[in-house]
Amino acid sequence: MRREQVQAFVKENLLTFLTIGGVIVGIVLGIGLREVPAEGEKWSPRDVSYINFIGDIFLRMLKALILPLIVTSLIAAVGSLDLSLSGKIGGRAVLYYVITTVMAVILGIILVVTIQPGKGAEETSGSEKGEVRNVTTADTLLDLVRNMFPPNLVQACLQQYQTVLTPPKSNPAETDLLLWSVGGKFVDGMNIIGLVVASIVFGIALGALKDDVQLVLKFFQQLSHTIMKVTGWVIWLSPIGVLFLITAKLLEMDDLGEIFGKLGLYFAVVAGGIVFHGFVILPTIFFLFTRKNPVKFVANMGQAIATAFGTSSSSATLPVTMQCLEDKNHIDPRVSRFVLPIGATINMDGTALYEAVAAIFIAQLRGLSLTFGNIVAISITATAAKEFLKPD
């Protein structure tokens, strides 16, 4: 009987074990291949692109499912729920997202202020690289609201709006962004928040019309089931896809020893904070409200966690997360397909924690002293900024 139980457990969690194995093999393979480059002293970008090819195909397949999955799932879920119940679920979900984000930011600030990874660390030349976008927090907040109401839903599948500030012609050297001219443009990238809002409104309309549109609602429900079936097929490619993604990512890094030597403590603070938040704080909240075993719940999400680690994308991991919740944790699909697309769009606790830690780390690196007011401002900015940073 014991052997049968073990076999049943392995069979039920085979994909999770394979994906975690893919992560481990990818790390080992990436570190090992760094010592034997295809040519020269290190792997060329072209050689890395060859290794990344299979992982890139897997990531493309996952991302291709995002749009149909979000639209059909939200319309089917909201349309199937009572209007007042939809409001309660949505309100509580958003409140939960805000609270956990604030907790993540506070945790990050406590860790970085206590450990002080910036003291004694060397500032790398890479810290000055990258394009800096001139924008105020107010502009970012307004962009969020604008993107919630896209003028063209077809365009929202491909682009999102972004405020652009330009210095005044009379004084190009002006540094006060509030005096710059305000414009805007559409940039490449799916406007997920706009599609989420549009899908919710459409679902509410279907729910309000009830019997008159049962055929339309049934269509979206069946389409949602079909997309989930395709998702199940794609997810079985996770082990091999994650393996190649991680291997390629390690090969394209310049010098692991130098990077970890200069920024090792900073990485440890960020990674430690994210792990503590994800595996201690969130499970504790789960236990307090449900009185159920959080260890089993988190273990059942292993496939989604491993995929998220390999893809570095909450949106791309959405199909996997949805399947884990419904198939293994037995969450009502009407709830999971309503809450998850919203969460994948606005709930990025790890990003918020990282932003708070990074800001204070840079201040420590440059010998700047921060007052309590500065830290509060950083926490507010990090909480707001995480809503508008693309996770992909």
VENGI-V560382 format. One record per helix or strand of 3 or more residues. SS is the DSSP state (@ for helix, = for strand). FROM is the first residue (numbers start at 0). LEN is the number of residues. If there is no record, write none. Layout:
# VENGI-V560382
ss:from:len
SS:FROM:LEN
SS:FROM:LEN
This chain:
# VENGI-V560382
ss:from:len
@:1:11
@:13:21
@:44:36
@:82:33
@:124:4
@:136:12
@:152:4
=:158:8
@:168:3
@:176:3
=:180:8
@:191:44
@:237:15
@:255:35
@:293:7
@:301:10
@:313:15
@:332:14
@:348:17
@:371:14
